[in-house]
Amino acid sequence: MQYTLEVIPLPVSDIDRARDFYRDKLGFHVDIDQEVMPGMRIVQLTPPGSGCSIALGDSIWETMAGPRPAPGSYQGLQLCVADIKAAHKELTDRGLQVSEPVQYAPADGATFMYFKDPDGNGWAVQEYRQRAEKPLHELLTELAGRQQ
């Protein structure tokens, strides 16, 4: 059985402001923006090239057991790119306040930059140069096979 991570609900205080931020500053595609059932509006956005989306909605948390996360409480969400310098330029050209790339080690996968959404949810962008040749799930499967 294979499981795919496809949607991450994201706690935000203003759905329209968050939708506009992710669409306009990050270039995410708006997949859904509608009331999916009476009283429940969902906005689902997908980063270009990703198989995983984020879902914004003020009633979405009522469908799940457990505490409702506060807007801005998610930290460590991560996007991966093949060229972090090109991604930095694209994001800053869109008006996003994003940190300069930081290389923690010379290995592929060790360069990151960071930003926050309007509520303070924290994101990292990781450069994984091999992504230009293979999808990340294939690279990680190969890496796991070498470590066994």
C-alpha positions in Angstrom: 0.0 0.0 0.0 1.4 3.4 -0.9 0.2 6.5 0.9 0.6 10.0 -0.6 0.5 13.2 1.4 -1.7 15.4 -0.6 -3.4 18.1 1.5 -2.2 19.9 4.6 -4.8 22.1 6.4 -3.2 25.4 7.3 -4.5 27.6 10.2 -5.0 31.2 9.0 -7.0 34.1 10.4 -8.2 35.5 7.0 -8.9 33.1 4.2 -9.0 35.7 1.4 -5.7 37.4 2.6 -4.0 34.0 2.9 -5.3 32.9 -0.6 -4.0 36.1 -2.1 -0.6 35.7 -0.4 -0.1 32.1 -1.5 -1.4 32.8 -5.0 0.3 36.2 -5.7 3.5 36.0 -3.7 4.3 32.3 -4.1 2.6 31.5 -7.3 0.5 28.6 -5.9 -2.4 27.5 -8.1 -5.9 28.0 -6.7 -7.5 24.5 -7.2 -10.7 25.1 -5.2 -12.3 28.2 -3.7 -15.9 27.4 -2.9 -18.4 26.4 -0.2 -18.0 22.6 -0.3 -21.0 22.1 2.1 -23.3 24.6 3.8 -21.2 26.8 6.0 -17.8 25.3 5.0 -15.7 27.2 2.5 -12.4 25.6 1.4 -9.6 27.2 -0.5 -7.1 24.7 -1.7 -3.9 25.8 -3.3 -1.0 23.8 -4.9 2.6 24.9 -5.4 3.8 24.6 -9.0 5.0 21.1 -9.6 3.8 19.7 -6.3 1.5 16.7 -5.5 0.6 18.2 -2.2 -1.7 21.1 -1.5 -2.6 23.4 1.4 -6.2 23.9 2.4 -7.5 27.0 4.0 -10.9 27.1 5.7 -12.4 28.4 8.9 -14.7 25.4 9.4 -12.2 22.7 8.3 -11.0 22.2 11.9 -14.5 21.3 13.1 -14.3 18.0 11.1 -11.3 16.8 13.0 -10.9 15.7 16.6 -8.4 17.5 18.8 -7.5 21.1 19.4 -7.9 23.8 16.8 -4.4 25.1 15.9 -4.0 28.9 16.1 -3.3 30.9 13.0 0.4 31.2 12.6 1.2 28.2 14.8 2.6 26.0 12.0 6.4 26.2 11.7 8.8 24.1 9.5 6.6 23.7 6.4 8.9 23.1 3.6 9.1 23.5 -0.2 11.9 22.0 -2.3 13.4 23.6 -5.4 16.2 22.6 -7.8 17.7 26.1 -8.0 17.4 28.2 -4.8 19.0 31.3 -6.4 16.3 31.3 -9.2 13.6 30.7 -6.6 14.9 33.5 -4.5 14.8 35.9 -7.4 11.3 34.8 -8.5 9.9 35.2 -4.9 11.5 38.6 -4.3 10.3 39.7 -7.7 6.8 38.8 -6.6 7.3 41.0 -3.5 7.8 38.2 -0.9 10.1 39.0 2.0 12.3 35.9 2.1 15.7 35.4 3.7 18.8 35.1 1.6 19.8 31.5 0.9 21.9 29.9 3.7 24.2 27.0 2.8 24.7 24.9 6.0 27.0 22.3 4.2 28.2 21.8 0.7 26.1 18.7 0.2 23.0 18.9 -2.1 20.0 19.5 0.1 21.8 21.7 2.6 20.8 25.2 1.4 17.7 26.9 2.7 15.8 30.2 2.8 12.9 31.1 5.0 9.7 33.2 5.0 6.5 33.6 6.9 2.9 34.0 5.7 0.8 36.9 6.9 -0.3 35.0 10.0 3.3 33.9 10.9 3.2 30.3 9.7 6.9 29.5 9.0 8.1 28.1 5.8 11.5 26.9 4.5 12.6 26.5 0.9 15.3 23.8 0.5 17.5 23.5 -2.6 17.7 20.0 -3.8 19.6 20.3 -7.1 19.0 16.6 -8.1 15.3 17.5 -8.2 15.9 18.8 -11.7 16.6 15.2 -12.8 14.3 13.1 -10.6 11.3 13.5 -8.3 12.2 13.8 -4.6 10.4 10.5 -3.7 12.7 8.6 -6.1 15.8 10.3 -4.7 14.7 9.6 -1.1 13.9 6.0 -1.9 17.4 5.5 -3.4 19.0 7.2 -0.4 17.1 4.9 2.0 18.2 1.9 0.1 21.9 2.9 0.4 21.5 3.3 4.2 20.1 -0.2 4.8 
